[in-house]
Amino acid sequence: MHHSSLQLTRITLLSTALLTVGAWHSANAASACKGLDETACAANTECRWQAGYARKDGAQIAAHCRAVPKKKEPAATPAPATAPTPADAAPVAPAAVVPKTAVTAPPLAPTPPAAPAPKTTP
């Protein structure tokens, strides 16, 4: 009895390991663009040609074909809720627009006082 339960445990562990590796491999499958030359890459709409470049750490990256990034679809926005209005209701006037007041900056330097008026003799 002990031998059969040990064998069942081994089979279960092996099956789990194989499923995990299979799932990981399919999630990380090679791109259809990998290894294509420049002409074949340009002919495939899912691919684009990446020119060679030098990374900041100095490593030289050779020109290669890469997959075009997939566009994220925008999140669905719900339609605004509007209350039904009776057909005979008068249109509502828009809210009044309040003008913004101008803000002026204080002068950079104080202005000197005005010179006193000359005295006149009677």
C-alpha positions as CSV (number, residue, x, y, z in Angstrom):
1,M,0.0,0.0,0.0
2,H,2.8,2.4,0.8
3,H,4.5,1.8,-2.5
4,S,1.3,2.7,-4.6
5,S,0.7,6.0,-2.6
6,L,4.4,7.0,-3.2
7,Q,4.0,6.3,-6.9
8,L,0.8,8.3,-7.1
9,T,2.6,11.2,-5.4
10,R,5.4,11.1,-7.9
11,I,3.0,11.0,-10.8
12,T,1.1,14.0,-9.4
13,L,4.3,16.0,-8.9
14,L,5.6,15.1,-12.4
15,S,2.2,16.0,-14.0
16,T,2.1,19.4,-12.2
17,A,5.7,20.2,-13.2
18,L,5.0,19.4,-16.8
19,L,1.8,21.5,-16.9
20,T,3.6,24.4,-15.3
21,V,6.5,24.3,-17.8
22,G,4.0,23.9,-20.7
23,A,2.0,26.9,-19.5
24,W,5.1,29.0,-19.0
25,H,6.5,28.1,-22.4
26,S,3.3,29.0,-24.3
27,A,3.0,32.3,-22.4
28,N,6.6,33.1,-23.5
29,A,6.4,31.8,-27.0
30,A,8.7,33.4,-29.5
31,S,7.5,36.3,-31.6
32,A,6.6,35.7,-35.2
33,C,9.1,38.5,-35.9
34,K,12.1,36.9,-34.2
35,G,14.9,36.1,-36.6
36,L,13.3,37.8,-39.7
37,D,15.6,39.7,-42.0
38,E,14.9,43.4,-42.8
39,T,12.9,42.6,-46.0
40,A,10.7,40.0,-44.4
41,C,10.2,42.1,-41.4
42,A,9.0,45.1,-43.5
43,A,6.6,42.8,-45.3
44,N,4.9,41.7,-42.0
45,T,2.4,44.2,-40.6
46,E,2.9,42.7,-37.1
47,C,6.6,43.5,-37.1
48,R,8.9,46.6,-37.4
49,W,12.6,46.9,-38.0
50,Q,14.6,48.2,-35.0
51,A,17.9,49.9,-36.0
52,G,21.0,49.0,-34.1
53,Y,21.9,51.2,-31.2
54,A,24.2,51.5,-28.1
55,R,22.7,51.2,-24.6
56,K,23.7,53.5,-21.8
57,D,25.9,50.8,-20.4
58,G,27.8,50.7,-23.7
59,A,26.4,47.4,-25.0
60,Q,25.9,47.4,-28.7
61,I,22.5,46.1,-29.8
62,A,22.4,44.8,-33.4
63,A,19.5,45.8,-35.8
64,H,16.7,43.3,-35.5
65,C,13.0,42.7,-36.3
66,R,10.6,43.1,-33.4
67,A,6.9,42.8,-32.8
68,V,4.8,46.0,-33.1
69,P,3.5,46.8,-29.6
70,K,-0.2,45.9,-29.1
71,K,-2.4,48.9,-28.5
72,K,-4.3,48.9,-25.3
73,E,-8.0,49.3,-25.8
74,P,-9.4,52.3,-23.8
75,A,-11.6,51.4,-20.9
76,A,-15.3,51.6,-21.7
77,T,-16.8,54.7,-20.3
78,P,-20.4,54.6,-19.3
79,A,-22.8,57.0,-20.9
80,P,-23.7,59.9,-18.7
81,A,-27.0,59.4,-17.0
82,T,-29.6,61.9,-18.1
83,A,-33.0,62.4,-16.5
84,P,-35.9,62.3,-19.0
85,T,-37.4,65.7,-19.5
86,P,-41.0,66.3,-20.4
87,A,-41.5,67.6,-24.0
88,D,-43.3,70.7,-22.8
89,A,-40.6,71.7,-20.3
90,A,-38.9,75.0,-21.0
91,P,-35.2,74.9,-21.8
92,V,-32.9,75.7,-18.9
93,A,-30.7,78.7,-19.2
94,P,-27.0,78.0,-18.8
95,A,-25.4,79.1,-15.5
96,A,-24.0,82.6,-15.4
97,V,-20.3,82.8,-16.3
98,V,-18.4,84.6,-13.5
99,P,-15.4,86.5,-15.0
100,K,-12.0,85.9,-13.4
101,T,-10.5,89.0,-11.8
102,A,-7.0,90.0,-12.9
103,V,-4.3,89.5,-10.3
104,T,-1.4,91.9,-10.5
105,A,2.0,91.3,-9.0
106,P,3.4,93.8,-6.5
107,P,6.1,96.1,-7.8
108,L,9.6,94.7,-7.6
109,A,11.1,97.7,-5.8
110,P,9.3,100.4,-3.8
111,T,8.8,103.6,-5.6
112,P,10.6,106.7,-4.1
113,P,8.3,109.3,-2.4
114,A,7.3,112.2,-4.5
115,A,9.5,115.4,-4.2
116,P,7.9,118.1,-2.1
117,A,6.4,121.0,-4.0
118,P,8.5,124.2,-4.0
119,K,7.5,126.8,-1.5
120,T,6.1,130.0,-2.9
121,T,6.4,133.3,-1.1
122,P,3.4,135.7,-0.9
